[in-house]
Amino acid sequence: MDTTTESTVNFTDTERAAMKERTKEARTARSRAKKSPEEVYAEGLAEVQEKIAGLPDEDRMLGEQVQALVAENAPHLVPRTYYGMPAWANAAGKVVCFFKPKSKFKVRYATFEFESPAALDDGNVWPVSFALTRLEDADREFLAALVRRAAS
């Protein structure tokens, strides 16, 4: 007899794990509400660095480059995690961008994505997700310009 309930049939183990991460992040956000911006930034940075350090080599390399790129081009964005992934939020706590390692969902490539608070609107259609396999100078310059614009 199949004991799987309807609520678990629709989500993979990876998706359920991401939702559990998100629940933990919501609790963390509530506890950080009483802390100074400097404390929140430091805790978030440590959390993001820990997530990146725990990634497989290829994802870790890209994650470190993305972290450096965001820190350099939008130092006012606050590091945090988003469904267990490295992310950067605005002053209101809304995620502006995040790094999705390929190992998280066992897919072909990592992505760097922007959420709706990102100021990237350009006409009727604009990209908000970018596949990453490696970052060369031109790629970093392209993403840096997007991060600056998104965080403005």
N, C-alpha and C positions, 0 to 999 in steps of 0.2 A: 504494500500500500504506500502511495506517495504521500509523505507528510509535509511537503512544501506548501506553504500558504500562498494565497494570491498576492499578498504584499511583498513576498520575497521572490516571486517568479519574475517580476518585471525588472529586477536589478541584479547586476552581476556582483560577485564578491568584491571586486575592485570598486564598483560604484557604492556599495554599502559601506566599505571602508572609508571612502571619500566623504560620505555623509556623516559618519561618526567623527571624522576629523573636523568637519564643519561645525558640529555640535560643540566639540571641545574648544574650537576657536571662538565661538560665541560666548562661552563661559569666560575664556581668557580676556576677551574684549570688555566684558562687564567688570572684571577685576582691574583692568588697566584704566578704567574711567576715573579712578581715584588717584592716579599717578601723574607725575609731571610729564610734559611732552618729551623731555630728555630721557626719562626712565622708560617710557613707552617705546621710543625709538631704539634705545639700547636693547631692550628685551626683544623687540621685533627683529632687530638685526641678528641677534644671537640665535633666535629661532630659525630665521631664514638660512643663516650660515650652517646651522646644524642639519637642516633638511638637505641643503646642497651637498654637504660633506658626506651624507649617507647615500648619495646617488651612485649608480654605476659610473665608471670612468668617463664615458662619452657624454652622458648627461651632466655629470659634475663639472666637466670642463666648460660646457655651454652655460650652465647655471652660474658659474663663477664669472664668466664674461658678461652675462646679462646683469648680474648683481652690480658689477663694477660700472657698467654702462648706465644703469638707472641712477646709481649713487652719484655719478659724475654729472649727469645731465638733468637730474631732477632731485637734488639733495633734500628738498622739502617733502618728498613722498616718504611715507613711513613704511618700513619693511614689516611684513607680517606673513602669515600663511593664509591660503585660500583653498579650502578643500584639501589641505595638506600640501599645497604647492607653494613655492616662493612667490610672493606677491608684494605690491607696493600700493599704498592707499593715500588718498588725499587727507586734508585736515579733518574732514567730516567722518573719516574712517571708511570711506567707500573705496573699494579696489579700483584702481585705474588700469593697472597692467599686471600680468602674471606670467610665469614661466611654467609650461606644462612639459615635464620630462617624458620622453618616449617610453621609458620604463614603467611609468605610472599606469598606463593603460595598454602597455605591450603593443605599441603601434610603431610604424616605420620611421617616424621622425618626431623630434621635440617641436613645440611651438612657443612662440611669444605672442601673447594675446592682450587685447585691450577690452575693457568693460565699458559700459555706457557712460560713466562719468568722464571718460577720456574725451578731450576736446578735439576730436578728429573729423567731425562732420565736414563733408565736402560734397555738396550737391545732393543727389538722390541716392547714390551708392558709393560706399568707400570700404576698403578692407580693414578688418580688425584682428585678423589672425595671420601669423606668418610662420611658415615651416622653417625649422632650423636644422641644418646638418653640420654646419661649422660656420664660424664668423670670421670673415676676412675684413680688412680695413674698410672697404667700400660698404660692406654689410653693416658694420658697426656705425659708420657715419649715417647710413640710411635709417637705422633703428634709433640712433641718438636723436636725429631730427624729429622722428615721430614721438619719442618719449618727451622731448622738450615741448612739443606742440600739445600732446595729450595732457601733460601736467600743468599747462598754462591756465 
